Amino acid sequence: MTGLDSFVGKHLSLLLNVETAWQPTDFLPDLTAEDWVEQVTVFRERAKQLDDQILVILVGGMVTEEALPSYSVAISAIAGANPSNRDKPWSVWTRGWTAEENRHGDLLNAYLRLTGRVDMRGVEQSIHHLLNNGFDPQVHPDPYRGLIYTAFQERATRISHNNVGRIAAKQGDSALSKICLRIAGDEARHESFYTKVMGEVMNEDPEGGITSFREMMRKMIVMPGRLMSDGKDPDLFDHFATVAQRMGVYTVDDYGQIIGHLCETWDIPHRAVSGAAAKAQNYLCKQAERYASFADHARETMTAQPPAEFAWIHGRKT
């Protein structure tokens, strides 16, 4: 990881300039304006058009984004960033990444609060629970796995935010659509960074990189919101994931396609490796097709699940 410092330094341009970067306020009613009441009224009228399923997806996504402190600690551990090396490229990136990601939870939180359509105290308890429960991406002690995990998750969140934005536009909330697309844009830049860095690992240490990639895929990627809780539903994340699958926000198809994308981007099929790494290479090259083969069955199974009750939307079922 230390040897990647120079490479990381060359890609710090993927961070935005703080002075010109977007901020949550840019997408919300201006409460200091004379017509703030009218702005909020229009904002809330648009939000009334959203159905309960998209509200559940928004809350689940926001709760996951608000658990940023846990992710920041994990990234710092992976990169070896600490106060003693604050000027090193890894440390600069980690702080900049955290600052940019912080806006996502802030914006979605403010959006949901202003709509008046969800139980915000219950939502806040879910954030508290998720932070309290902790976050384990199951990558320790291998930093390669940490980079693979982050590259995968950044792409997954980009896909899900893009899809929520698309659905929001169809349901008549152009403001929410813009919010989600802007957040997805951040995720795309972050995805580019981690994918490029892991690509450099593959160039420098293909056997180690491919072996780590296989280990991550064997046990599947643990979703960052996996331990979310509302204090009532012990299967909250599973119910949330079912709604996401039904709505086409994040699906088994997407999971398999991300594996295929990473295999292609990191040129896994054409790496000259041997022994255990060659076996790992063969395994990885089959995974996208494997997930595609049972995606339809997974879709049918999850679609057939009965509606679940969500405390976030005042106990309504969806």
Secondary structure, DSSP 8 states (H G I E B T S, - for coil): -GGGHHHHHHTGGGS--TTTS--GGGGS--TTSTTHHHHHHHHHHHHTTS-HHHHHHHHHHHHHHHTHHHHHHHHHHHHT--GGGTTSHHHHHHHHHHHHHHHHHHHHHHHHHHHT-S-HHHHHHHHHHHHHH----S-TT-HHHHHHHHHHHHHHHHHHHHHHHHHHHHTT-HHHHHHHHHHHHHHHHHHHHHHHHHHHHHHH-HHHHHHHHHHHHHS----TTTT---SS-TTHHHHHHHHHHHHTSS-HHHHHHHHHHHHHHTTGGG----HHHHHHHHHHHHHHHHHHHHHHHHHHHHHTS---EEGGGTTEE-
